[in-house]
Amino acid sequence: MVTDNFISFEIGKQKRIALIAHDGKKEEIVAWCDRNKETLKGHFLCGTGTTARLIAEKTGLPVKGYNSGPLGGDQQIGAKIVEGQIDFMVFLWDPLEAQPHDPDVKALSRIAVVYDIPIANNLATADFLLNSYYMNEAYDRKVENYNKIISERVEKMK
């Protein structure tokens, strides 16, 4: 409804998890997925290009692959978040290495915050999230009602 300040969306028991890692972090995310294979196999996994392929090959987990990050994969994942098709993201970015697609990385992080999905940018946070009570339960996330904000802006401009 346009008058509500927030809209609730349910993250179901089975999570739709995006797995992304810059080149310097790919070994870490593959090892993390392998250590957590039993938990992850109960969820839908997707990821950007090489990361998705490496995880699938080295762990045997099914991972839907999108394009490589620099070729638009970050934007594809962002679009899936907007469409409500991703509930949770593990994005191990390399803070010591500049990326040619840094604006895309920032945009992806912004979209994840706007749509209130859990994000892990390091292994400690990924471990905390994966071992959270909510990993096995449904969760209602609240997203600001941007339709209301737009309606209010339009009214002010009249």
N, C-alpha and C positions, 0 to 999 in steps of 0.2 A: 504494500500500500504506500502511496506517495507521501502520506503524512507521518509515517514512522521514521525515526532517526536511523534505525539500523534494521537490516534484514538478516535473518538467521539462515544458515545453511548447515546441513548435517554432514559431518564426516563420518561415514559408516564404519563398521567394525573392520571391514577389509579396506585398507588404505590404498590409495593410488599414489605411488611414491616416485618422484623424479630423482634420478641419480646423475649428477654432473660433476666433472672434475677437470681442472686444467691439467696440462701435460705433466707438470711437476707433482701432481697429486693423484694421478691415475693409479699408481701402485697401491697407495693408501686406501683408496675407495674400493679397489678390487679385494684387498686383504680384509677390509671391514665387512664387505658383503659376504665373503667366504666365512668369516667368523660368525656372522649372523644369519647364515643361510637358512637355518631352521625357522627363524622368525620371518624372514623376508619371503620365503616360499609361499606364505599364506596371503600375500598381498600382490597387487598389480604393480609391476615395475616398468619404468620407461627411463630413457636417458638420451643424452646427445651422442651422436656418431660413434666415435672410437670408444668412449667410456662404456656405452651400452654393449658394444660388441665384445670388449675385453671382459666385462663382468659376465656376460653370457658364456663366453668361451672358457673362462677360467673357473667359474663356479657352477656351471650347469643351470643357473637360474634363468628363466625366460625373461628377457628384457626387450621391450619394444624400443627400437632405435629411431631417433629423428636425425636430422642433419647434424653435422659437426657444428660446434658453437660458432666459429668464425663464418660459417656458411648459412647461418640463420637458425641453427638448432636452439639457441637460447630464446629466440623470438617464438619459435614453435612451442616450446615449453611454456613460455609466458602466455601464449594464446590459449593453451590447454588449461592453465590456471584460471584465466578469465571465463572460459566456458564451463568451469566447475568440474573439469576432468582430472585435476591433480589436487591432492589433499595435503601433501607433505613433500618437502624438498630437502635433499642432502646435496649441497653444492660446495665442494671443496675447491675453493679458488686459491691461487698461489699469490700471497701478498708480496712476494719478492720478485715477481716477474710481471712486467707490463704485458698486456694482451692487446692485440690489434682490434679486438671487439669489446674493449672496456665499456663503451657506452651501452652496448647490448647487455652486458653483465649488470650494470647499474639499473637498467630498465627492468630486467628480470627480477632483481631484488626488490625494486619499487612495487612491481605488480604483486609479488608474493606478500608484501606488507599490506597493500591496499586490500587484497582479498583474504587477509588474515589467515594464511596457512603457516604451519610450523616450518621453520627453516633452520637447518644445521649447516654452519659454514666451517665447522671443524669436527674432528672425531669425538671429542668429549661431548659436545652438544648432541651429535648423532647418537651416541651411546645413551645419553640421558633421555632423549626423545623415544628411542626404540624400546627402552625399558620403562617407559612411563605407563601409568595406569591406563591412560587413554589409548594406548596402542591396541588394546583388546576390547575397547568399548567405543560406542558412538560418541561424538562430540559435536555440540552446536557452536559453530563459529559465527561471529557477528561481523557483518560488513556494513560500513557506513552506506546509507541510502543516497547514492549519488544522483538518482532521479529527483529526489527532493531538493537537493542542493541546486541542481540545474533549474528546476522549476522556480525556486526562490530567486535565482540570478536573473532569469527571464522576466519575472514579475518586477524586479527592481529596475530593469532596463526599459520597461514600458513607459 
